[in-house]
Structure formats: structure tokens, C-alpha cells
Amino acid sequence: MRILLDNCVPWRLGAALTGHEVSSVVQLGWAALSGGELLDAMGSRFDLLVTVDKNLQFQQDLRRRPFAIAVLRAKSNRICDLLPLVPKLLAALPAVIPGQVIKIQTYAV
């Protein structure tokens, strides 16, 4: 799976997503793109956007996008808080479909 890490997700998280092709917004030079611009730039280049932005799904129409969104919910967006979510994220990937938003969290919201 081709995965893009959002600007708010530490790029080092990509090393934990073994078996997948991972890029980051910063690495691609897309850090200045707004939410909608980023989603447009992703086009069909990626299968999944990993973010911690819980409001993205309410700000953008994601249903017709050719990729899915995974929203990581942890105490913070620090790598030490996000790493425990990786096994749940990897387990969810085989069932993810374009336009879907999945939430991966360690606590009740």
C-alpha cells in the first residue's frame, strides 16, 4: 500500500509501517498545502493518508477520493504516543477502501 504521512505525523512513524511504501508530506515538499490542496495533490498516487487531524473528515468531502484516511488518536502526536497505534493500523489496512475514514485510537473518545 502507498501511504502518505500528513504534516502533523512524525515522518519517523513511516519506518514502523513495514511492508508498505511510505512518504511524508514534508519529504514531498507539500507541507504548505492546505487540506483540500493536499488531498487533490495526492490524487491516485497514494492509497492512504495517515493523519492526526480529527476534523479533516468534517472539512472535506472524502467519499469520492481514490484513497482512504486513517486518523490516529493518541495523547499527542509525538512518536512515542503514536507508535503503539501501529499494530492496529497495520491490522486495519487490508480492509480499507477508497473514501473511507478509519479511526485508530488507544483511548475512549
MIPAVO-586235 format. One record per residue: residue number from 1; residue in one letter; x, y, z of N, C-alpha, C in turn. Coordinates in steps of 0.05 Angstrom, whole numbers. Atoms other than C-alpha are relative to their C-alpha. Layout:
// MIPAVO-586235
pt num = NUM	residu = A	nc1 = X	nc2 = Y	nc3 = Z	cac1 = X	cac2 = Y	cac3 = Z	cc1 = X	cc2 = Y	cc3 = Z
...
This chain:
// MIPAVO-586235
pt num = 1	residu = M	nc1 = 17	nc2 = -24	nc3 = 0	cac1 = 0	cac2 = 0	cac3 = 0	cc1 = 18	cc2 = 25	cc3 = 0
pt num = 2	residu = R	nc1 = -15	nc2 = -26	nc3 = 1	cac1 = 24	cac2 = 71	cac3 = -16	cc1 = -12	cc2 = 19	cc3 = 21
pt num = 3	residu = I	nc1 = 10	nc2 = -16	nc3 = -23	cac1 = 18	cac2 = 112	cac3 = 48	cc1 = 14	cc2 = 27	cc3 = 1
pt num = 4	residu = L	nc1 = -10	nc2 = -27	nc3 = -4	cac1 = 26	cac2 = 187	cac3 = 58	cc1 = -4	cc2 = 8	cc3 = 28
pt num = 5	residu = L	nc1 = 2	nc2 = -11	nc3 = -27	cac1 = 41	cac2 = 215	cac3 = 127	cc1 = -5	cc2 = 30	cc3 = -2
pt num = 6	residu = D	nc1 = 7	nc2 = -28	nc3 = -1	cac1 = 8	cac2 = 282	cac3 = 139	cc1 = 21	cc2 = 16	cc3 = 14
pt num = 7	residu = N	nc1 = -20	nc2 = -18	nc3 = -12	cac1 = 48	cac2 = 342	cac3 = 162	cc1 = 0	cc2 = -2	cc3 = 30
pt num = 8	residu = C	nc1 = 2	nc2 = 1	nc3 = -29	cac1 = 24	cac2 = 332	cac3 = 234	cc1 = 9	cc2 = -27	cc3 = 11
pt num = 9	residu = V	nc1 = -9	nc2 = 26	nc3 = -8	cac1 = 50	cac2 = 260	cac3 = 236	cc1 = 31	cc2 = -1	cc3 = -3
pt num = 10	residu = P	nc1 = -29	nc2 = 2	nc3 = 2	cac1 = 124	cac2 = 249	cac3 = 252	cc1 = 9	cc2 = -19	cc3 = -22
pt num = 11	residu = W	nc1 = -9	nc2 = 16	nc3 = 22	cac1 = 159	cac2 = 223	cac3 = 190	cc1 = 13	cc2 = -26	cc3 = 8
pt num = 12	residu = R	nc1 = -13	nc2 = 25	nc3 = -9	cac1 = 196	cac2 = 171	cac3 = 232	cc1 = -20	cc2 = -22	cc3 = 4
pt num = 13	residu = L	nc1 = 20	nc2 = 21	nc3 = -3	cac1 = 130	cac2 = 134	cac3 = 241	cc1 = 0	cc2 = -18	cc3 = -25
pt num = 14	residu = G	nc1 = -1	nc2 = 16	nc3 = 25	cac1 = 139	cac2 = 111	cac3 = 169	cc1 = 17	cc2 = -25	cc3 = 2
pt num = 15	residu = A	nc1 = -17	nc2 = 24	nc3 = -4	cac1 = 194	cac2 = 63	cac3 = 190	cc1 = -14	cc2 = -23	cc3 = 13
pt num = 16	residu = A	nc1 = 15	nc2 = 21	nc3 = -14	cac1 = 144	cac2 = 25	cac3 = 232	cc1 = -21	cc2 = -13	cc3 = -18
pt num = 17	residu = L	nc1 = 21	nc2 = 10	nc3 = 18	cac1 = 96	cac2 = 15	cac3 = 174	cc1 = 13	cc2 = -19	cc3 = -21
pt num = 18	residu = T	nc1 = -15	nc2 = 18	nc3 = 16	cac1 = 135	cac2 = -44	cac3 = 147	cc1 = -18	cc2 = -13	cc3 = -21
pt num = 19	residu = G	nc1 = 14	nc2 = 13	nc3 = 22	cac1 = 115	cac2 = -75	cac3 = 81	cc1 = -16	cc2 = 19	cc3 = -17
pt num = 20	residu = H	nc1 = 15	nc2 = -20	nc3 = 15	cac1 = 87	cac2 = -10	cac3 = 54	cc1 = 19	cc2 = 21	cc3 = -10
pt num = 21	residu = E	nc1 = -15	nc2 = -23	nc3 = 11	cac1 = 113	cac2 = 47	cac3 = 11	cc1 = -10	cc2 = 25	cc3 = 14
pt num = 22	residu = V	nc1 = 8	nc2 = -23	nc3 = -16	cac1 = 112	cac2 = 107	cac3 = 57	cc1 = 16	cc2 = 25	cc3 = -7
pt num = 23	residu = S	nc1 = -12	nc2 = -27	nc3 = 5	cac1 = 125	cac2 = 181	cac3 = 41	cc1 = -13	cc2 = 19	cc3 = 20
pt num = 24	residu = S	nc1 = 12	nc2 = -20	nc3 = -18	cac1 = 113	cac2 = 243	cac3 = 82	cc1 = -5	cc2 = 26	cc3 = -16
pt num = 25	residu = V	nc1 = 6	nc2 = -26	nc3 = 13	cac1 = 83	cac2 = 310	cac3 = 63	cc1 = 24	cc2 = 18	cc3 = -1
pt num = 26	residu = V	nc1 = -24	nc2 = -16	nc3 = -1	cac1 = 147	cac2 = 344	cac3 = 84	cc1 = 20	cc2 = -9	cc3 = -21
pt num = 27	residu = Q	nc1 = -19	nc2 = 12	nc3 = 19	cac1 = 190	cac2 = 297	cac3 = 43	cc1 = -7	cc2 = 7	cc3 = -29
pt num = 28	residu = L	nc1 = 9	nc2 = -6	nc3 = 28	cac1 = 149	cac2 = 312	cac3 = -20	cc1 = -1	cc2 = 30	cc3 = -5
pt num = 29	residu = G	nc1 = 1	nc2 = -29	nc3 = 3	cac1 = 152	cac2 = 388	cac3 = -8	cc1 = -28	cc2 = 11	cc3 = 0
pt num = 30	residu = W	nc1 = 28	nc2 = -8	nc3 = -1	cac1 = 77	cac2 = 392	cac3 = 4	cc1 = -9	cc2 = 12	cc3 = 27
pt num = 31	residu = A	nc1 = 7	nc2 = -10	nc3 = -27	cac1 = 80	cac2 = 420	cac3 = 75	cc1 = -18	cc2 = 25	cc3 = 0
pt num = 32	residu = A	nc1 = 16	nc2 = -25	nc3 = 1	cac1 = 49	cac2 = 486	cac3 = 54	cc1 = -28	cc2 = -3	cc3 = -11
pt num = 33	residu = L	nc1 = 27	nc2 = 4	nc3 = 12	cac1 = -12	cac2 = 455	cac3 = 21	cc1 = -21	cc2 = -2	cc3 = 22
pt num = 34	residu = S	nc1 = 23	nc2 = 2	nc3 = -18	cac1 = -79	cac2 = 464	cac3 = 56	cc1 = -13	cc2 = -27	cc3 = -3
pt num = 35	residu = G	nc1 = 13	nc2 = 26	nc3 = 0	cac1 = -125	cac2 = 405	cac3 = 70	cc1 = -10	cc2 = -8	cc3 = -27
pt num = 36	residu = G	nc1 = 11	nc2 = 7	nc3 = 27	cac1 = -162	cac2 = 406	cac3 = 3	cc1 = 21	cc2 = -1	cc3 = -21
pt num = 37	residu = E	nc1 = -22	nc2 = 1	nc3 = 19	cac1 = -100	cac2 = 422	cac3 = -36	cc1 = 17	cc2 = -25	cc3 = 3
pt num = 38	residu = L	nc1 = -16	nc2 = 25	nc3 = -5	cac1 = -63	cac2 = 364	cac3 = -4	cc1 = -15	cc2 = -24	cc3 = -11
pt num = 39	residu = L	nc1 = 16	nc2 = 23	nc3 = 10	cac1 = -120	cac2 = 316	cac3 = -19	cc1 = 0	cc2 = -1	cc3 = -31
pt num = 40	residu = D	nc1 = -1	nc2 = -1	nc3 = 30	cac1 = -121	cac2 = 340	cac3 = -92	cc1 = 28	cc2 = -9	cc3 = -10
pt num = 41	residu = A	nc1 = -27	nc2 = 8	nc3 = 8	cac1 = -45	cac2 = 331	cac3 = -97	cc1 = 5	cc2 = -30	cc3 = 3
pt num = 42	residu = M	nc1 = -3	nc2 = 28	nc3 = -4	cac1 = -50	cac2 = 261	cac3 = -70	cc1 = -11	cc2 = -16	cc3 = -24
pt num = 43	residu = G	nc1 = 12	nc2 = 13	nc3 = 22	cac1 = -96	cac2 = 242	cac3 = -127	cc1 = 0	cc2 = -31	cc3 = 2
pt num = 44	residu = S	nc1 = -1	nc2 = 29	nc3 = -1	cac1 = -85	cac2 = 169	cac3 = -144	cc1 = 28	cc2 = -10	cc3 = 6
pt num = 45	residu = R	nc1 = -27	nc2 = 7	nc3 = -7	cac1 = -12	cac2 = 170	cac3 = -122	cc1 = 2	cc2 = -16	cc3 = 26
pt num = 46	residu = F	nc1 = -1	nc2 = 13	nc3 = -26	cac1 = -29	cac2 = 143	cac3 = -53	cc1 = -26	cc2 = -15	cc3 = 5
pt num = 47	residu = D	nc1 = 23	nc2 = 15	nc3 = -8	cac1 = -77	cac2 = 93	cac3 = -23	cc1 = -11	cc2 = 8	cc3 = 27
pt num = 48	residu = L	nc1 = 8	nc2 = -7	nc3 = -28	cac1 = -79	cac2 = 121	cac3 = 48	cc1 = 15	cc2 = 25	cc3 = 9
pt num = 49	residu = L	nc1 = -12	nc2 = -23	nc3 = -14	cac1 = -67	cac2 = 187	cac3 = 84	cc1 = -2	cc2 = -6	cc3 = 30
pt num = 50	residu = V	nc1 = -1	nc2 = 3	nc3 = -29	cac1 = -46	cac2 = 179	cac3 = 157	cc1 = 2	cc2 = 27	cc3 = 12
pt num = 51	residu = T	nc1 = 1	nc2 = -27	nc3 = -12	cac1 = -63	cac2 = 240	cac3 = 199	cc1 = -8	cc2 = -2	cc3 = 29
pt num = 52	residu = V	nc1 = 11	nc2 = -2	nc3 = -27	cac1 = -79	cac2 = 262	cac3 = 270	cc1 = -21	cc2 = 22	cc3 = 0
pt num = 53	residu = D	nc1 = 20	nc2 = -22	nc3 = 3	cac1 = -127	cac2 = 316	cac3 = 244	cc1 = -28	cc2 = -13	cc3 = 1
pt num = 54	residu = K	nc1 = 26	nc2 = 12	nc3 = -4	cac1 = -193	cac2 = 292	cac3 = 272	cc1 = -23	cc2 = 15	cc3 = -14
pt num = 55	residu = N	nc1 = 21	nc2 = -16	nc3 = 13	cac1 = -231	cac2 = 348	cac3 = 236	cc1 = 0	cc2 = -2	cc3 = -30
pt num = 56	residu = L	nc1 = -2	nc2 = 2	nc3 = 29	cac1 = -208	cac2 = 332	cac3 = 165	cc1 = -25	cc2 = -12	cc3 = -13
pt num = 57	residu = Q	nc1 = 23	nc2 = 14	nc3 = 11	cac1 = -267	cac2 = 286	cac3 = 153	cc1 = -25	cc2 = 18	cc3 = 0
pt num = 58	residu = F	nc1 = 23	nc2 = -18	nc3 = -1	cac1 = -315	cac2 = 342	cac3 = 170	cc1 = 4	cc2 = 25	cc3 = -17
pt num = 59	residu = Q	nc1 = -7	nc2 = -24	nc3 = 17	cac1 = -279	cac2 = 396	cac3 = 129	cc1 = 1	cc2 = -6	cc3 = -29
pt num = 60	residu = Q	nc1 = -3	nc2 = 7	nc3 = 28	cac1 = -272	cac2 = 357	cac3 = 64	cc1 = -20	cc2 = -23	cc3 = -6
pt num = 61	residu = D	nc1 = 17	nc2 = 22	nc3 = 10	cac1 = -317	cac2 = 311	cac3 = 23	cc1 = 19	cc2 = -22	cc3 = -9
pt num = 62	residu = L	nc1 = -20	nc2 = 21	nc3 = 5	cac1 = -276	cac2 = 247	cac3 = 25	cc1 = -12	cc2 = -25	cc3 = -15
pt num = 63	residu = R	nc1 = 13	nc2 = 24	nc3 = 11	cac1 = -327	cac2 = 198	cac3 = -3	cc1 = 9	cc2 = -8	cc3 = -29
pt num = 64	residu = R	nc1 = -7	nc2 = 6	nc3 = 28	cac1 = -305	cac2 = 204	cac3 = -76	cc1 = 31	cc2 = 0	cc3 = -4
pt num = 65	residu = R	nc1 = -29	nc2 = -1	nc3 = 2	cac1 = -230	cac2 = 207	cac3 = -62	cc1 = 10	cc2 = -29	cc3 = -6
pt num = 66	residu = P	nc1 = -10	nc2 = 26	nc3 = 7	cac1 = -188	cac2 = 150	cac3 = -91	cc1 = 19	cc2 = -12	cc3 = 21
pt num = 67	residu = F	nc1 = -16	nc2 = 10	nc3 = -22	cac1 = -155	cac2 = 138	cac3 = -24	cc1 = -16	cc2 = 1	cc3 = 26
pt num = 68	residu = A	nc1 = 12	nc2 = 0	nc3 = -27	cac1 = -173	cac2 = 125	cac3 = 49	cc1 = 15	cc2 = 19	cc3 = 18
pt num = 69	residu = I	nc1 = -13	nc2 = -17	nc3 = -21	cac1 = -157	cac2 = 166	cac3 = 111	cc1 = 1	cc2 = -16	cc3 = 26
pt num = 70	residu = A	nc1 = -2	nc2 = 12	nc3 = -27	cac1 = -131	cac2 = 138	cac3 = 177	cc1 = 6	cc2 = 22	cc3 = 19
pt num = 71	residu = V	nc1 = -4	nc2 = -20	nc3 = -21	cac1 = -139	cac2 = 184	cac3 = 236	cc1 = 10	cc2 = -13	cc3 = 25
pt num = 72	residu = L	nc1 = -12	nc2 = 11	nc3 = -24	cac1 = -92	cac2 = 167	cac3 = 293	cc1 = -8	cc2 = 18	cc3 = 23
pt num = 73	residu = R	nc1 = 9	nc2 = -15	nc3 = -23	cac1 = -119	cac2 = 188	cac3 = 361	cc1 = 17	cc2 = -10	cc3 = 24
pt num = 74	residu = A	nc1 = -17	nc2 = 7	nc3 = -23	cac1 = -68	cac2 = 187	cac3 = 418	cc1 = 2	cc2 = 25	cc3 = 18
pt num = 75	residu = K	nc1 = -3	nc2 = -22	nc3 = -19	cac1 = -49	cac2 = 231	cac3 = 477	cc1 = 13	cc2 = 25	cc3 = -14
pt num = 76	residu = S	nc1 = -13	nc2 = -22	nc3 = 15	cac1 = -5	cac2 = 273	cac3 = 430	cc1 = 9	cc2 = -11	cc3 = -27
pt num = 77	residu = N	nc1 = -10	nc2 = 9	nc3 = 25	cac1 = 25	cac2 = 269	cac3 = 361	cc1 = 30	cc2 = -7	cc3 = 1
pt num = 78	residu = R	nc1 = -28	nc2 = 8	nc3 = -3	cac1 = 94	cac2 = 251	cac3 = 389	cc1 = 2	cc2 = -29	cc3 = -8
pt num = 79	residu = I	nc1 = -4	nc2 = 27	nc3 = 9	cac1 = 124	cac2 = 188	cac3 = 361	cc1 = -4	cc2 = -21	cc3 = 21
pt num = 80	residu = C	nc1 = 3	nc2 = 19	nc3 = -21	cac1 = 124	cac2 = 154	cac3 = 428	cc1 = -30	cc2 = -6	cc3 = 6
pt num = 81	residu = D	nc1 = 29	nc2 = 4	nc3 = -4	cac1 = 48	cac2 = 163	cac3 = 433	cc1 = -13	cc2 = -13	cc3 = -24
pt num = 82	residu = L	nc1 = 12	nc2 = 11	nc3 = 24	cac1 = 34	cac2 = 143	cac3 = 361	cc1 = 9	cc2 = -29	cc3 = -6
pt num = 83	residu = L	nc1 = -11	nc2 = 27	nc3 = 6	cac1 = 78	cac2 = 80	cac3 = 357	cc1 = -18	cc2 = -22	cc3 = 10
pt num = 84	residu = P	nc1 = 18	nc2 = 22	nc3 = -9	cac1 = 30	cac2 = 38	cac3 = 400	cc1 = -24	cc2 = -4	cc3 = -18
pt num = 85	residu = L	nc1 = 23	nc2 = 2	nc3 = 18	cac1 = -24	cac2 = 51	cac3 = 347	cc1 = 7	cc2 = -16	cc3 = -25
pt num = 86	residu = V	nc1 = -9	nc2 = 12	nc3 = 25	cac1 = 17	cac2 = 20	cac3 = 291	cc1 = -11	cc2 = -28	cc3 = -4
pt num = 87	residu = P	nc1 = 12	nc2 = 27	nc3 = 5	cac1 = -5	cac2 = -53	cac3 = 302	cc1 = -29	cc2 = 1	cc3 = -8
pt num = 88	residu = K	nc1 = 28	nc2 = -3	nc3 = 7	cac1 = -78	cac2 = -32	cac3 = 300	cc1 = -3	cc2 = 11	cc3 = -29
pt num = 89	residu = L	nc1 = 1	nc2 = -11	nc3 = 27	cac1 = -66	cac2 = 9	cac3 = 237	cc1 = 7	cc2 = -21	cc3 = -20
pt num = 90	residu = L	nc1 = -8	nc2 = 21	nc3 = 19	cac1 = -29	cac2 = -47	cac3 = 202	cc1 = -21	cc2 = -22	cc3 = -3
pt num = 91	residu = A	nc1 = 21	nc2 = 20	nc3 = 1	cac1 = -84	cac2 = -96	cac3 = 220	cc1 = -25	cc2 = 9	cc3 = -16
pt num = 92	residu = A	nc1 = 23	nc2 = -11	nc3 = 14	cac1 = -137	cac2 = -49	cac3 = 191	cc1 = 4	cc2 = 4	cc3 = -30
pt num = 93	residu = L	nc1 = -6	nc2 = -8	nc3 = 28	cac1 = -103	cac2 = -36	cac3 = 124	cc1 = -12	cc2 = -19	cc3 = -20
pt num = 94	residu = P	nc1 = 11	nc2 = 17	nc3 = 21	cac1 = -126	cac2 = -99	cac3 = 86	cc1 = -29	cc2 = 5	cc3 = -6
pt num = 95	residu = A	nc1 = 29	nc2 = -4	nc3 = 4	cac1 = -199	cac2 = -79	cac3 = 94	cc1 = -7	cc2 = 29	cc3 = -8
pt num = 96	residu = V	nc1 = 6	nc2 = -28	nc3 = 6	cac1 = -192	cac2 = -5	cac3 = 79	cc1 = -7	cc2 = 4	cc3 = -30
pt num = 97	residu = I	nc1 = 8	nc2 = -6	nc3 = 27	cac1 = -228	cac2 = 21	cac3 = 17	cc1 = 1	cc2 = 30	cc3 = -5
pt num = 98	residu = P	nc1 = -1	nc2 = -29	nc3 = 6	cac1 = -223	cac2 = 88	cac3 = -20	cc1 = -24	cc2 = 15	cc3 = 10
pt num = 99	residu = G	nc1 = 22	nc2 = -17	nc3 = -11	cac1 = -264	cac2 = 144	cac3 = 11	cc1 = -7	cc2 = -5	cc3 = 29
pt num = 100	residu = Q	nc1 = 6	nc2 = 8	nc3 = -28	cac1 = -265	cac2 = 110	cac3 = 79	cc1 = 18	cc2 = 15	cc3 = 19
pt num = 101	residu = V	nc1 = -16	nc2 = -11	nc3 = -22	cac1 = -242	cac2 = 143	cac3 = 143	cc1 = -1	cc2 = -20	cc3 = 23
pt num = 102	residu = I	nc1 = -2	nc2 = 18	nc3 = -23	cac1 = -217	cac2 = 97	cac3 = 197	cc1 = 13	cc2 = 15	cc3 = 23
pt num = 103	residu = K	nc1 = -11	nc2 = -12	nc3 = -24	cac1 = -201	cac2 = 117	cac3 = 268	cc1 = 15	cc2 = -21	cc3 = 16
pt num = 104	residu = I	nc1 = -16	nc2 = 18	nc3 = -16	cac1 = -145	cac2 = 84	cac3 = 306	cc1 = 7	cc2 = 15	cc3 = 25
pt num = 105	residu = Q	nc1 = -5	nc2 = -15	nc3 = -25	cac1 = -140	cac2 = 102	cac3 = 379	cc1 = 8	cc2 = -19	cc3 = 23
pt num = 106	residu = T	nc1 = -8	nc2 = 15	nc3 = -24	cac1 = -113	cac2 = 80	cac3 = 446	cc1 = -18	cc2 = 5	cc3 = 24
pt num = 107	residu = Y	nc1 = 18	nc2 = -8	nc3 = -22	cac1 = -166	cac2 = 111	cac3 = 489	cc1 = -28	cc2 = 5	cc3 = -9
pt num = 108	residu = A	nc1 = 27	nc2 = -6	nc3 = 7	cac1 = -240	cac2 = 122	cac3 = 491	cc1 = -3	cc2 = 30	cc3 = -5
pt num = 109	residu = V	nc1 = 4	nc2 = -28	nc3 = 7	cac1 = -261	cac2 = 187	cac3 = 458	cc1 = -29	cc2 = 8	cc3 = 7
